Amino acid sequence: MNDDEIHSQIEKLVAEEHALWERESQGNVTDSERERMAQLKVALDQSWDLLRQRKALRNVGRDPDEAEMRTEGTVENYRQ
């Protein structure tokens, strides 16, 4: 997946997330939609992480295609 494809995926995920937030703000969200919101958060974190990996590899002269999607456990447990 190249950078443009990752950005496109992020845009789709964000659009879905915003629609669910809107439903939640109106009090119309189901438990399964809340679960989907949590899944979207992870998918977005993974996508942004993949873009950062690609940029870092590119910056050191390596092939950005060496970057790999990391697991939920990895991206959700970063130390900041």
C-alpha positions as CSV (number, residue, x, y, z in Angstrom):
1,M,0.0,0.0,0.0
2,N,1.5,3.4,-1.0
3,D,1.1,6.7,0.9
4,D,-1.9,7.8,-1.2
5,E,-3.7,4.6,-0.6
6,I,-3.1,4.9,3.1
7,H,-4.3,8.5,3.1
8,S,-7.4,7.4,1.3
9,Q,-8.1,4.7,3.8
10,I,-7.6,7.2,6.6
11,E,-10.1,9.6,5.0
12,K,-12.7,6.8,4.8
13,L,-12.2,5.7,8.4
14,V,-12.4,9.3,9.6
15,A,-15.7,9.8,7.7
16,E,-17.2,6.7,9.3
17,E,-15.9,7.7,12.7
18,H,-17.4,11.2,12.4
19,A,-20.8,9.8,11.3
20,L,-20.8,7.6,14.4
21,W,-19.8,10.5,16.7
22,E,-22.7,12.5,15.2
23,R,-25.1,9.6,16.0
24,E,-23.6,9.3,19.5
25,S,-24.0,13.0,20.2
26,Q,-27.7,12.6,19.3
27,G,-28.0,9.6,21.6
28,N,-28.7,7.2,18.7
29,V,-25.7,5.0,18.8
30,T,-26.0,1.2,19.5
31,D,-23.5,-1.0,21.4
32,S,-22.3,-2.4,18.2
33,E,-21.7,1.1,16.9
34,R,-19.7,1.9,20.0
35,E,-17.6,-1.2,19.4
36,R,-17.1,-0.1,15.8
37,M,-15.9,3.3,17.1
38,A,-13.3,1.5,19.1
39,Q,-12.2,-0.5,16.1
40,L,-12.0,2.6,14.0
41,K,-9.7,4.3,16.6
42,V,-7.3,1.3,16.4
43,A,-7.4,1.2,12.6
44,L,-6.7,4.9,12.4
45,D,-3.8,4.6,14.9
46,Q,-2.4,1.7,12.8
47,S,-2.7,3.7,9.6
48,W,-1.0,6.8,10.9
49,D,1.7,4.6,12.4
50,L,2.2,3.0,9.0
51,L,2.6,6.4,7.4
52,R,5.2,7.4,10.0
53,Q,7.1,4.2,9.5
54,R,7.2,4.8,5.7
55,K,8.4,8.4,6.2
56,A,11.1,7.3,8.6
57,L,12.3,4.6,6.2
58,R,12.3,7.0,3.3
59,N,14.3,9.6,5.4
60,V,17.1,7.1,6.0
61,G,17.3,6.0,2.3
62,R,15.4,2.7,2.7
63,D,12.4,1.4,0.8
64,P,9.2,2.6,2.5
65,D,7.5,-0.6,1.4
66,E,9.4,-2.3,4.1
67,A,7.0,-0.8,6.6
68,E,4.4,-3.1,8.0
69,M,1.1,-2.6,9.7
70,R,1.7,-3.1,13.4
71,T,-0.7,-5.0,15.8
72,E,-3.3,-3.3,17.9
73,G,-1.2,-4.2,21.0
74,T,1.8,-2.4,19.6
75,V,0.1,0.8,18.4
76,E,-2.2,1.1,21.4
77,N,0.5,0.7,24.0
78,Y,3.2,3.2,22.8
79,R,4.9,5.0,25.5
80,Q,4.7,8.8,25.0
